[in-house]
Structures are given as C-alpha cells and as structure tokens.
Amino acid sequence: MNWKIPVWAAAIGVAVCVTSLAYGQLDLRFNFFHNPTPAEAHSLGNYREPFAEEAIDDAIPVLTPGTILLMVFKDTPHGWDLVVYLGIWAVAAVINMILYGAIGLVLAQIVDATKKKLPHTD
C-alpha cells in the first residue's frame, strides 16, 4: 500500500488546524473585515457579519472538529487562559491529524483497489 497519501493527508490536517488558529488570532488583531465593535453594532441595529467572514467562521469547526473543545473550556480561570487555549489547539491539531490521516488511508485503499482492477499497459 502507498503510505504517501495518508501521511500527506495528516500533514494537511495539521496545516488546516494551524491556519485556523493563525486566522483567528490575526483577525482579532487586525480586524480583516473591518467589523464594528459590539457597541457600534448595537447602535446600528440590524447588523450582520460580512458573508465571507460568516462562511469562514462556519467552516472552521467543520474543517477542524477538535476546536469544539474550545467551547467546553471557554470559562477557564485567569492566568490559565493562554495555556489552556494553546493546549486545546494542540489537541485539536492531533485530532485533525488522525481524522485527515484516516481519510487519506481510505483514499489510499481506493486508489490501490482501482489500480488492481485496471489492465496493465506497459
């Protein structure tokens, strides 16, 4: 069996998780979509996030299911925030690596099965 596909899939899983973390932190810092503050949004009345930001925010839990742990540990005591936050992202990266690797393993099995069924033309 070809192990390149599962290994690459696992690496992509970790990369997706790290990219999600980087996006979240950079968006908090630089406000990519120029969203108003909560007070400004309240004064605007019926404010909605831009579609692109809404789509990205909805895609992150789907692409990195381990980030759902962030909701569980949301109310951590002060002083542990950063440690718990980075620890959860490390666990999310491992979960992503396993899930994406398993998907890659299934894809590798499918590729091997189709290669066996195809006639050899050397």
Legacy VTK file of the C-alpha trace (Angstrom):
# vtk DataFile Version 3.0
C-alpha trace
ASCII
DATASET POLYDATA
POINTS 122 float
0.000 0.000 0.000
1.071 3.540 -0.727
1.574 5.420 2.560
2.215 8.779 0.910
-1.469 9.675 0.708
-2.267 9.151 4.431
0.908 10.949 5.518
0.171 13.937 3.270
-3.459 13.973 4.416
-2.339 14.005 8.069
0.073 16.861 7.331
-2.722 18.782 5.622
-4.899 18.222 8.714
-2.275 19.812 10.953
-1.771 22.655 8.462
-5.520 23.356 8.367
-5.598 23.495 12.158
-2.595 25.825 12.397
-4.038 28.036 9.653
-7.366 28.240 11.512
-5.572 29.283 14.695
-3.499 31.877 12.829
-6.588 33.282 11.089
-8.464 33.604 14.363
-5.618 35.386 16.114
-4.824 37.685 13.191
-8.479 38.562 12.678
-8.764 39.557 16.343
-5.693 41.746 15.980
-6.164 43.326 12.544
-9.963 43.074 12.006
-9.745 41.949 8.364
-13.394 42.633 7.598
-13.485 45.999 9.431
-16.300 44.928 11.710
-17.718 47.437 14.177
-17.223 46.994 17.898
-20.126 45.369 19.787
-21.320 48.805 20.963
-21.267 50.190 17.405
-23.038 47.090 16.058
-25.749 47.521 18.695
-26.265 51.147 17.709
-26.545 50.138 14.034
-29.497 47.940 14.878
-29.758 45.067 12.403
-26.050 44.374 11.754
-24.798 41.142 10.162
-21.249 39.937 9.613
-19.967 40.011 6.037
-20.748 36.795 4.140
-17.067 35.848 3.710
-16.375 36.109 7.432
-19.535 34.214 8.275
-18.546 31.438 5.840
-15.028 31.188 7.296
-16.349 31.135 10.862
-18.814 28.376 9.950
-16.161 26.331 8.102
-13.596 26.250 10.921
-15.494 23.787 13.192
-16.186 21.577 10.177
-12.566 21.537 8.983
-11.095 21.314 12.496
-13.550 19.373 14.680
-11.195 19.480 17.663
-11.876 23.192 18.051
-15.263 22.286 19.506
-13.241 21.693 22.702
-12.821 25.474 22.889
-16.485 25.749 23.831
-16.016 23.281 26.689
-13.067 25.158 28.206
-14.387 28.648 27.478
-14.622 29.759 31.112
-11.152 28.955 32.400
-9.740 30.877 35.377
-7.489 33.863 34.666
-3.829 33.055 34.279
-4.541 29.732 32.608
-6.225 31.192 29.549
-3.240 31.038 27.208
-2.018 27.652 28.460
-5.450 26.052 28.109
-6.074 27.778 24.760
-2.819 26.591 23.201
-3.246 23.152 24.752
-6.682 22.800 23.211
-5.308 23.849 19.821
-2.539 21.244 20.187
-5.171 18.583 20.941
-7.245 19.856 18.004
-4.195 19.516 15.732
-3.681 15.903 16.856
-7.381 15.133 16.340
-7.208 16.701 12.894
-4.068 14.743 12.049
-5.785 11.473 12.992
-9.024 12.261 11.141
-7.351 13.513 7.979
-4.899 10.599 8.103
-7.808 8.137 8.342
-9.478 9.797 5.361
-6.166 9.578 3.493
-5.908 5.897 4.394
-9.357 5.256 2.919
-8.380 7.173 -0.219
-5.166 5.148 -0.495
-7.177 1.921 -0.261
-9.497 3.136 -3.024
-6.553 4.091 -5.226
-4.917 0.691 -4.682
-8.161 -1.132 -5.441
-8.682 0.790 -8.677
-5.072 0.209 -9.731
-5.543 -3.536 -9.295
-8.701 -3.537 -11.412
-7.220 -1.544 -14.269
-5.492 -3.538 -17.033
-1.726 -3.137 -17.119
-0.473 -1.446 -20.261
3.298 -1.497 -20.083
LINES 1 123
122 0 1 2 3 4 5 6 7 8 9 10 11 12 13 14 15 16 17 18 19 20 21 22 23 24 25 26 27 28 29 30 31 32 33 34 35 36 37 38 39 40 41 42 43 44 45 46 47 48 49 50 51 52 53 54 55 56 57 58 59 60 61 62 63 64 65 66 67 68 69 70 71 72 73 74 75 76 77 78 79 80 81 82 83 84 85 86 87 88 89 90 91 92 93 94 95 96 97 98 99 100 101 102 103 104 105 106 107 108 109 110 111 112 113 114 115 116 117 118 119 120 121
